[in-house]
């Protein structure tokens, strides 16, 4: 939540683009990665006071959402590079080119250790 709260401070409205269940499963991260269904995940996000809207995307990336909304600020975790321009790089932020072309900015926020889905699953198993 720290990550999302920091992102919300960077703009006037906080819109969270959320993978559908099918989108998560296509990423090949394993069946255990889908801990909660998309409606439950959206409900949790929507209940946060700083989140204004939650939208789903069924594609592998949120590119169509970014193309439609044309946000002023696009935020990802610091495991991505806001300056990367090679769309094939694993650190490229999808849609960053669109945001910049429209005068917006792309920002990477430091991640909080121990709160990734993978680390939560490992804690539950341990």
MMTF fields as JSON, N, C-alpha, C and O atoms, coordinates in Angstrom:
{
  "mmtfVersion": "1.0.0",
  "mmtfProducer": "UNKNOWN",
  "numBonds": 503,
  "numAtoms": 504,
  "numGroups": 126,
  "numChains": 1,
  "numModels": 1,
  "chainsPerModel": [1],
  "groupsPerChain": [126],
  "chainIdList": ["A"],
  "bondAtomList": [4, 2, 8, 6, 12, 10, 16, 14, 20, 18, 24, 22, 28, 26, 32, 30, 36, 34, 40, 38, 44, 42, 48, 46, 52, 50, 56, 54, 60, 58, 64, 62, 68, 66, 72, 70, 76, 74, 80, 78, 84, 82, 88, 86, 92, 90, 96, 94, 100, 98, 104, 102, 108, 106, 112, 110, 116, 114, 120, 118, 124, 122, 128, 126, 132, 130, 136, 134, 140, 138, 144, 142, 148, 146, 152, 150, 156, 154, 160, 158, 164, 162, 168, 166, 172, 170, 176, 174, 180, 178, 184, 182, 188, 186, 192, 190, 196, 194, 200, 198, 204, 202, 208, 206, 212, 210, 216, 214, 220, 218, 224, 222, 228, 226, 232, 230, 236, 234, 240, 238, 244, 242, 248, 246, 252, 250, 256, 254, 260, 258, 264, 262, 268, 266, 272, 270, 276, 274, 280, 278, 284, 282, 288, 286, 292, 290, 296, 294, 300, 298, 304, 302, 308, 306, 312, 310, 316, 314, 320, 318, 324, 322, 328, 326, 332, 330, 336, 334, 340, 338, 344, 342, 348, 346, 352, 350, 356, 354, 360, 358, 364, 362, 368, 366, 372, 370, 376, 374, 380, 378, 384, 382, 388, 386, 392, 390, 396, 394, 400, 398, 404, 402, 408, 406, 412, 410, 416, 414, 420, 418, 424, 422, 428, 426, 432, 430, 436, 434, 440, 438, 444, 442, 448, 446, 452, 450, 456, 454, 460, 458, 464, 462, 468, 466, 472, 470, 476, 474, 480, 478, 484, 482, 488, 486, 492, 490, 496, 494, 500, 498],
  "bondOrderList": [1, 1, 1, 1, 1, 1, 1, 1, 1, 1, 1, 1, 1, 1, 1, 1, 1, 1, 1, 1, 1, 1, 1, 1, 1, 1, 1, 1, 1, 1, 1, 1, 1, 1, 1, 1, 1, 1, 1, 1, 1, 1, 1, 1, 1, 1, 1, 1, 1, 1, 1, 1, 1, 1, 1, 1, 1, 1, 1, 1, 1, 1, 1, 1, 1, 1, 1, 1, 1, 1, 1, 1, 1, 1, 1, 1, 1, 1, 1, 1, 1, 1, 1, 1, 1, 1, 1, 1, 1, 1, 1, 1, 1, 1, 1, 1, 1, 1, 1, 1, 1, 1, 1, 1, 1, 1, 1, 1, 1, 1, 1, 1, 1, 1, 1, 1, 1, 1, 1, 1, 1, 1, 1, 1, 1],
  "groupList": [{"groupName": "UNK", "atomNameList": ["N", "CA", "C", "O"], "elementList": ["N", "C", "C", "O"], "formalChargeList": [0, 0, 0, 0], "bondAtomList": [1, 0, 2, 1, 3, 2], "bondOrderList": [1, 1, 2], "singleLetterCode": "X", "chemCompType": "L-PEPTIDE LINKING"}],
  "groupTypeList": [0, 0, 0, 0, 0, 0, 0, 0, 0, 0, 0, 0, 0, 0, 0, 0, 0, 0, 0, 0, 0, 0, 0, 0, 0, 0, 0, 0, 0, 0, 0, 0, 0, 0, 0, 0, 0, 0, 0, 0, 0, 0, 0, 0, 0, 0, 0, 0, 0, 0, 0, 0, 0, 0, 0, 0, 0, 0, 0, 0, 0, 0, 0, 0, 0, 0, 0, 0, 0, 0, 0, 0, 0, 0, 0, 0, 0, 0, 0, 0, 0, 0, 0, 0, 0, 0, 0, 0, 0, 0, 0, 0, 0, 0, 0, 0, 0, 0, 0, 0, 0, 0, 0, 0, 0, 0, 0, 0, 0, 0, 0, 0, 0, 0, 0, 0, 0, 0, 0, 0, 0, 0, 0, 0, 0, 0],
  "groupIdList": [1, 2, 3, 4, 5, 6, 7, 8, 9, 10, 11, 12, 13, 14, 15, 16, 17, 18, 19, 20, 21, 22, 23, 24, 25, 26, 27, 28, 29, 30, 31, 32, 33, 34, 35, 36, 37, 38, 39, 40, 41, 42, 43, 44, 45, 46, 47, 48, 49, 50, 51, 52, 53, 54, 55, 56, 57, 58, 59, 60, 61, 62, 63, 64, 65, 66, 67, 68, 69, 70, 71, 72, 73, 74, 75, 76, 77, 78, 79, 80, 81, 82, 83, 84, 85, 86, 87, 88, 89, 90, 91, 92, 93, 94, 95, 96, 97, 98, 99, 100, 101, 102, 103, 104, 105, 106, 107, 108, 109, 110, 111, 112, 113, 114, 115, 116, 117, 118, 119, 120, 121, 122, 123, 124, 125, 126],
  "secStructList": [7, 2, 2, 2, 2, 2, 2, 2, 6, 6, 1, 1, 1, 7, 3, 3, 3, 3, 3, 7, 2, 2, 2, 2, 2, 2, 6, 6, 1, 7, 4, 4, 4, 7, 7, 1, 7, 2, 2, 2, 2, 2, 2, 2, 2, 2, 6, 1, 6, 6, 7, 7, 3, 3, 3, 3, 3, 7, 1, 1, 1, 1, 2, 2, 2, 2, 2, 2, 2, 7, 7, 1, 3, 3, 3, 3, 3, 6, 6, 1, 7, 6, 6, 7, 7, 7, 6, 6, 1, 6, 6, 7, 7, 6, 6, 2, 2, 2, 2, 2, 2, 6, 6, 7, 3, 3, 3, 3, 3, 7, 7, 7, 6, 6, 7, 1, 2, 2, 2, 2, 2, 2, 2, 2, 2, 7],
  "xCoordList": [0.815, 0.0, 0.858, 0.437, 2.05, 2.958, 3.23, 3.219, 3.475, 3.754, 2.583, 2.788, 1.378, 0.194, -0.061, -0.455, 0.158, -0.032, 0.953, 0.587, 2.189, 3.181, 2.784, 2.923, 2.299, 1.867, 0.704, 0.658, -0.221, -1.401, -1.014, -1.701, 0.072, 0.512, 1.059, 1.265, 1.293, 1.899, 0.906, 1.304, -0.382, -1.378, -2.657, -2.76, -3.635, -4.92, -5.887, -6.683, -5.826, -6.7, -5.833, -4.859, -6.199, -5.455, -6.3, -7.347, -5.82, -6.481, -5.545, -4.396, -6.031, -5.231, -5.726, -6.901, -4.825, -5.149, -4.763, -3.61, -5.729, -5.572, -5.746, -6.732, -4.783, -4.894, -6.127, -6.442, -6.824, -7.88, -7.206, -5.996, -7.999, -7.47, -6.805, -5.724, -7.462, -6.917, -5.572, -4.659, -5.447, -4.197, -3.079, -1.953, -3.381, -2.381, -1.931, -0.735, -2.866, -2.528, -1.701, -0.839, -1.948, -1.167, 0.291, 1.151, 0.576, 1.95, 2.818, 4.035, 2.198, 2.95, 3.657, 4.701, 3.107, 3.743, 3.287, 3.683, 2.464, 2.013, 0.622, 0.188, -0.065, -1.445, -1.519, -2.506, -0.486, -0.523, -0.476, -0.782, -0.107, -0.022, -1.386, -1.501, -2.395, -3.728, -4.389, -5.228, -3.995, -4.486, -5.935, -6.755, -6.254, -7.62, -8.094, -7.309, -9.36, -9.95, -9.987, -9.898, -10.12, -10.021, -11.045, -10.716, -12.255, -13.249, -12.825, -13.009, -12.263, -11.799, -10.61, -10.534, -9.686, -8.532, -8.982, -8.465, -9.941, -10.452, -11.15, -11.008, -11.897, -12.607, -11.625, -11.851, -10.552, -9.541, -8.932, -8.811, -8.553, -7.954, -8.93, -8.559, -10.176, -11.181, -11.496, -11.934, -11.276, -11.567, -10.508, -10.728, -9.371, -8.325, -8.751, -9.133, -8.687, -9.171, -8.499, -9.097, -7.292, -6.568, -6.75, -6.244, -7.457, -7.737, -9.095, -10.109, -9.102, -10.34, -11.083, -12.311, -10.326, -10.938, -10.041, -8.815, -10.671, -9.96, -10.528, -11.741, -9.651, -10.075, -9.344, -8.202, -10.01, -9.398, -8.839, -9.352, -7.776, -7.324, -7.084, -6.518, -7.525, -7.439, -6.237, -5.909, -5.588, -4.398, -3.218, -3.34, -2.087, -0.913, -0.29, 0.454, -0.595, -0.094, -1.243, -2.277, -1.069, -2.116, -2.053, -2.589, -1.412, -1.22, -2.521, -2.565, -3.574, -4.834, -5.432, -6.042, -5.266, -5.756, -4.976, -5.556, -3.676, -2.821, -3.138, -3.192, -3.346, -3.696, -5.008, -5.144, -5.962, -7.268, -7.258, -7.805, -6.641, -6.672, -5.642, -5.859, -4.524, -3.438, -3.125, -3.312, -2.654, -2.395, -1.271, -0.376, -1.341, -0.278, 0.934, 2.064, 0.689, 1.758, 1.528, 0.421, 2.583, 2.553, 3.576, 4.747, 3.129, 3.997, 4.155, 3.185, 5.394, 5.711, 6.699, 7.219, 6.942, 7.932, 9.336, 9.567, 10.274, 11.659, 12.384, 13.552, 11.705, 12.306, 12.169, 12.667, 11.504, 11.414, 12.197, 12.44, 12.595, 13.405, 12.607, 12.3, 12.268, 11.476, 12.199, 11.569, 13.52, 14.288, 14.541, 15.104, 14.132, 14.343, 13.425, 12.224, 13.995, 13.207, 13.081, 12.286, 13.864, 13.811, 12.604, 12.593, 11.593, 10.35, 10.543, 9.663, 11.675, 11.963, 12.71, 12.904, 13.123, 13.841, 12.865, 11.748, 13.265, 12.38, 12.129, 11.225, 12.916, 12.705, 11.939, 11.717, 11.531, 10.756, 9.37, 8.739, 8.901, 7.567, 6.605, 6.677, 5.707, 4.73, 3.916, 3.384, 3.832, 3.057, 3.828, 3.295, 5.079, 5.855, 6.027, 6.031, 6.168, 6.307, 5.05, 5.142, 3.896, 2.618, 2.47, 2.071, 2.795, 2.674, 3.593, 3.184, 4.827, 5.776, 5.347, 5.465, 4.844, 4.392, 3.274, 3.103, 2.512, 1.414, 1.815, 0.956, 3.121, 3.62, 3.618, 3.836, 3.377, 3.342, 4.709, 5.699, 4.741, 6.0, 5.841, 4.755, 6.966, 7.013, 7.936, 9.076, 7.431, 8.161, 8.227, 7.252, 9.388, 9.558, 9.674, 10.457, 8.885, 8.856, 9.526, 9.291, 10.357, 11.006, 9.983, 8.938, 10.313, 9.457, 9.736, 10.823, 8.758, 8.915, 9.251, 8.485, 10.396, 10.827, 9.811, 9.211, 9.639, 8.805, 7.335, 6.561, 6.907, 5.487, 5.112, 3.999, 6.029, 5.674, 4.801, 4.814, 4.051, 3.215, 4.075, 3.702, 5.226, 6.115, 6.561, 6.553, 6.947, 7.41, 6.271, 6.489, 5.074, 3.921, 3.621, 3.353, 3.668, 3.436, 4.497, 4.177, 5.739, 6.822, 6.613, 6.858, 6.17, 5.888, 4.779, 4.855, 3.749, 2.628, 3.049, 2.564, 3.948, 4.432, 5.358, 5.389, 6.116, 7.159, 6.62, 7.381],
  "yCoordList": [-1.195, 0.0, 1.257, 2.301, 1.158, 2.301, 2.749, 3.941, 1.777, 2.052, 2.793, 3.793, 2.314, 2.944, 4.326, 5.243, 4.485, 5.788, 6.806, 7.956, 6.39, 7.292, 7.659, 8.811, 6.695, 6.954, 7.94, 8.828, 7.79, 8.667, 10.121, 11.035, 10.332, 11.7, 12.425, 13.638, 11.702, 12.285, 12.875, 13.453, 12.733, 13.249, 13.641, 13.537, 14.093, 14.52, 13.358, 13.37, 12.363, 11.191, 9.945, 9.895, 8.947, 7.688, 6.626, 6.214, 6.195, 5.13, 3.937, 4.043, 2.808, 1.59, 0.651, 0.287, 0.261, -0.712, -2.087, -2.324, -2.978, -4.275, -5.405, -5.439, -6.326, -7.499, -8.311, -8.481, -8.811, -9.786, -11.103, -11.266, -12.023, -13.335, -14.008, -14.584, -13.929, -14.557, -13.943, -14.657, -12.636, -11.954, -12.413, -12.64, -12.549, -13.014, -14.425, -14.717, -15.283, -16.684, -16.82, -17.695, -15.979, -16.042, -15.655, -16.011, -14.942, -14.529, -15.693, -15.554, -16.839, -18.048, -18.027, -18.658, -17.318, -17.237, -18.357, -18.398, -19.254, -20.381, -20.17, -19.04, -21.272, -21.247, -20.581, -19.917, -20.755, -20.184, -18.661, -18.057, -18.031, -16.577, -15.909, -14.727, -16.636, -16.048, -16.37, -17.265, -15.626, -15.864, -15.418, -16.133, -14.253, -13.72, -13.431, -12.991, -13.672, -13.387, -11.877, -11.09, -11.473, -10.046, -9.182, -8.061, -9.65, -8.828, -8.557, -7.45, -9.561, -9.383, -8.423, -7.563, -8.568, -7.667, -6.232, -5.293, -6.068, -4.73, -4.109, -2.913, -4.914, -4.416, -3.881, -2.825, -4.609, -4.161, -2.838, -1.899, -2.769, -1.534, -0.366, 0.741, -0.61, 0.462, 0.981, 2.121, 0.154, 0.583, 1.522, 2.149, 1.623, 2.54, 3.972, 4.28, 4.817, 6.185, 6.98, 7.915, 6.64, 7.41, 6.848, 7.432, 5.735, 5.166, 5.675, 5.47, 6.34, 6.892, 5.909, 5.827, 5.159, 4.243, 3.015, 3.123, 1.856, 0.629, 0.156, 0.007, -0.079, -0.59, -1.9, -2.079, -2.814, -4.089, -4.029, -3.312, -4.795, -5.026, -6.525, -7.18, -7.048, -8.48, -8.847, -10.025, -7.856, -8.107, -8.439, -8.418, -8.741, -9.05, -7.806, -7.904, -6.645, -5.376, -4.369, -4.577, -3.28, -2.26, -1.224, -0.126, -1.554, -0.585, 0.058, 1.274, -0.717, -0.147, 0.839, 1.831, 0.581, 1.498, 2.807, 3.89, 2.7, 3.89, 4.693, 5.922, 4.001, 4.694, 5.449, 6.56, 4.858, 5.502, 6.641, 7.712, 6.411, 7.407, 8.52, 9.643, 8.214, 9.179, 9.896, 11.107, 9.142, 9.745, 10.779, 10.716, 11.729, 12.726, 12.125, 12.561, 11.11, 10.441, 8.937, 8.45, 8.212, 6.76, 6.261, 6.639, 5.412, 4.962, 3.453, 2.718, 3.0, 1.572, 1.451, 2.445, 0.214, -0.043, 0.142, 0.107, 0.339, 0.627, -0.565, -0.45, -1.705, -2.803, -2.544, -3.324, -1.462, -0.987, 0.31, 0.996, 0.645, 1.831, 2.846, 2.593, 3.994, 4.985, 5.575, 6.184, 5.396, 5.929, 4.907, 5.246, 3.667, 2.614, 2.853, 3.071, 2.811, 3.021, 1.765, 1.728, 0.737, -0.516, -1.323, -1.837, -1.43, -2.109, -3.595, -4.232, -4.153, -5.564, -5.771, -6.909, -4.704, -4.813, -5.184, -4.667, -6.065, -6.422, -5.265, -5.344, -4.196, -3.046, -1.912, -0.867, -2.108, -1.099, -0.955, -1.956, 0.253, 0.52, 0.693, 1.67, -0.272, -0.253, 1.04, 1.416, 1.706, 2.941, 4.199, 5.303, 4.047, 5.234, 6.188, 7.405, 5.642, 6.49, 7.322, 8.49, 6.736, 7.437, 8.564, 9.677, 8.26, 9.266, 10.448, 11.603, 10.16, 11.249, 12.055, 13.28, 11.368, 12.065, 13.054, 14.042, 12.789, 13.66, 14.633, 15.24, 14.781, 15.743, 15.255, 16.045, 13.974, 13.419, 12.952, 13.066, 12.42, 11.909, 10.47, 10.023, 9.764, 8.358, 8.261, 8.724, 7.651, 7.627, 6.203, 5.456, 5.841, 4.55, 4.815, 5.66, 4.085, 4.249, 3.039, 1.904, 3.274, 2.139, 1.149, 1.531, -0.122, -1.179, -1.37, -1.052, -1.885, -2.158, -3.639, -4.497, -3.945, -5.326, -6.158, -5.696, -7.394, -8.346, -8.307, -9.053, -7.459, -7.341, -7.738, -7.464, -8.378, -8.876, -10.112, -10.755, -10.438, -11.637, -12.871, -13.758, -12.919, -14.067, -14.208, -15.317, -13.119, -13.22, -13.573, -14.271, -13.1, -13.448, -14.948, -15.61, -15.472, -16.906, -17.718, -18.717, -17.296, -18.009, -18.0, -19.013, -16.887, -16.81, -17.775, -18.442, -17.842, -18.736, -20.203, -21.023, -20.522, -21.898, -22.269, -23.416, -21.272, -21.529, -21.741, -21.965],
  "zCoordList": [0.0, 0.0, 0.0, -0.498, 0.554, 0.552, -0.874, -1.18, -1.739, -3.147, -3.797, -4.485, -3.586, -4.184, -3.592, -4.313, -2.301, -1.662, -2.235, -2.481, -2.445, -3.036, -4.468, -4.877, -5.212, -6.586, -6.607, -7.458, -5.687, -5.63, -5.383, -5.84, -4.67, -4.375, -5.602, -5.563, -6.679, -7.876, -8.864, -9.875, -8.579, -9.506, -8.797, -7.575, -9.574, -9.016, -8.817, -7.878, -9.684, -9.618, -9.696, -10.446, -8.916, -8.92, -9.615, -9.116, -10.778, -11.527, -11.53, -11.959, -11.054, -11.009, -12.096, -12.123, -12.992, -14.038, -13.507, -13.147, -13.464, -12.818, -13.833, -14.568, -13.868, -14.733, -14.372, -13.194, -15.384, -15.126, -14.735, -14.893, -14.229, -13.863, -15.069, -14.948, -16.232, -17.441, -17.817, -18.23, -17.678, -17.982, -17.048, -17.492, -15.777, -14.801, -15.161, -15.155, -15.469, -15.753, -17.034, -17.116, -18.022, -19.268, -19.05, -19.857, -17.988, -17.72, -17.256, -17.143, -16.988, -16.672, -15.326, -15.163, -14.377, -13.058, -12.123, -10.959, -12.629, -11.831, -11.27, -11.046, -11.048, -10.54, -9.166, -8.851, -8.352, -7.001, -6.982, -5.954, -8.079, -8.133, -8.146, -7.823, -8.507, -8.503, -7.164, -7.067, -6.145, -4.79, -4.66, -4.084, -5.186, -5.155, -6.572, -7.412, -6.837, -8.141, -8.381, -7.438, -9.662, -9.978, -9.249, -8.863, -9.048, -8.339, -6.894, -6.387, -6.241, -4.853, -4.812, -3.934, -5.758, -5.806, -6.067, -5.461, -6.967, -7.279, -6.069, -5.813, -5.335, -4.153, -3.107, -2.517, -2.889, -1.925, -2.384, -1.598, -3.653, -4.175, -4.125, -3.737, -4.517, -4.542, -3.142, -2.984, -2.136, -0.762, -0.195, 0.841, -0.86, -0.406, -0.718, -1.847, 0.254, 0.104, -0.995, -1.527, -1.343, -2.359, -3.768, -4.726, -3.915, -5.239, -5.703, -5.036, -6.853, -7.399, -8.296, -8.257, -9.108, -10.067, -10.236, -10.247, -10.364, -10.713, -12.044, -12.191, -13.008, -14.312, -14.575, -14.152, -15.276, -15.636, -17.043, -17.902, -17.267, -18.639, -18.802, -17.926, -19.936, -20.187, -21.046, -21.186, -21.613, -22.43, -21.516, -20.291, -22.126, -21.324, -20.696, -19.72, -21.257, -20.706, -20.654, -21.289, -19.902, -19.819, -20.947, -20.799, -22.061, -23.141, -23.603, -23.787, -23.795, -24.285, -23.282, -23.681, -22.004, -20.965, -21.037, -20.958, -21.185, -21.263, -22.517, -22.474, -23.634, -24.888, -24.75, -25.262, -24.07, -23.928, -22.91, -23.169, -21.763, -20.689, -20.856, -20.4, -21.507, -21.681, -20.359, -20.242, -19.381, -18.065, -18.107, -18.95, -17.178, -17.028, -16.349, -16.568, -15.514, -14.787, -14.889, -14.662, -15.232, -15.274, -14.258, -14.307, -13.34, -12.252, -12.287, -12.473, -12.105, -11.954, -10.8, -10.293, -10.404, -9.36, -9.891, -11.1, -8.977, -9.354, -9.981, -10.352, -10.101, -10.848, -12.353, -13.166, -12.718, -14.096, -14.22, -13.227, -15.457, -15.701, -16.516, -17.681, -15.921, -16.658, -17.87, -18.734, -17.934, -19.059, -20.164, -21.205, -19.945, -20.944, -22.151, -21.992, -23.342, -24.554, -25.411, -26.35, -25.091, -25.832, -25.358, -24.239, -26.215, -25.845, -25.565, -24.985, -25.966, -25.699, -24.387, -23.959, -23.756, -22.483, -21.369, -21.334, -20.467, -19.346, -18.376, -17.544, -18.477, -17.584, -18.26, -17.649, -19.518, -20.245, -19.622, -19.284, -19.471, -18.939, -20.108, -20.852, -20.254, -21.335, -21.285, -20.241, -22.426, -22.524, -22.175, -22.286, -21.753, -21.38, -22.549, -22.364, -23.753, -24.939, -25.178, -25.554, -24.967, -25.159, -24.14, -24.481, -22.903, -21.837, -22.129, -22.01, -22.509, -22.808, -24.03, -24.039, -25.071, -26.283, -25.977, -26.691, -24.914, -24.519, -23.412, -22.773, -23.188, -22.209, -20.77, -19.851, -20.56, -19.208, -18.754, -19.476, -17.532, -16.999, -16.53, -16.162, -16.557, -16.162, -14.959, -14.997, -13.884, -12.616, -12.079, -12.145, -11.548, -10.874, -9.378, -8.944, -8.601, -7.139, -6.496, -6.912, -5.485, -4.806, -4.256, -3.73, -4.394, -3.868, -2.374, -1.892, -1.66, -0.235, -0.084, -0.523, 0.538, 0.701, 1.479, 2.449, 1.025, 1.746, 1.414, 2.015, 0.473, 0.189, -1.235, -1.683, -1.943, -3.278, -3.114, -2.065, -4.148, -4.094, -3.852, -3.085, -4.51, -4.342, -2.892, -2.359, -2.243, -0.859, 0.099, 1.089, -0.187, 0.643, 0.532, 1.535, -0.689, -0.895, -0.15, 0.495, -0.239, 0.461, 1.962, 2.618, 2.526, 3.964, 4.355, 5.387, 3.52, 3.8, 3.75, 4.529, 2.838, 2.72, 3.874, 4.317, 4.356, 5.367, 6.713, 7.654]
}
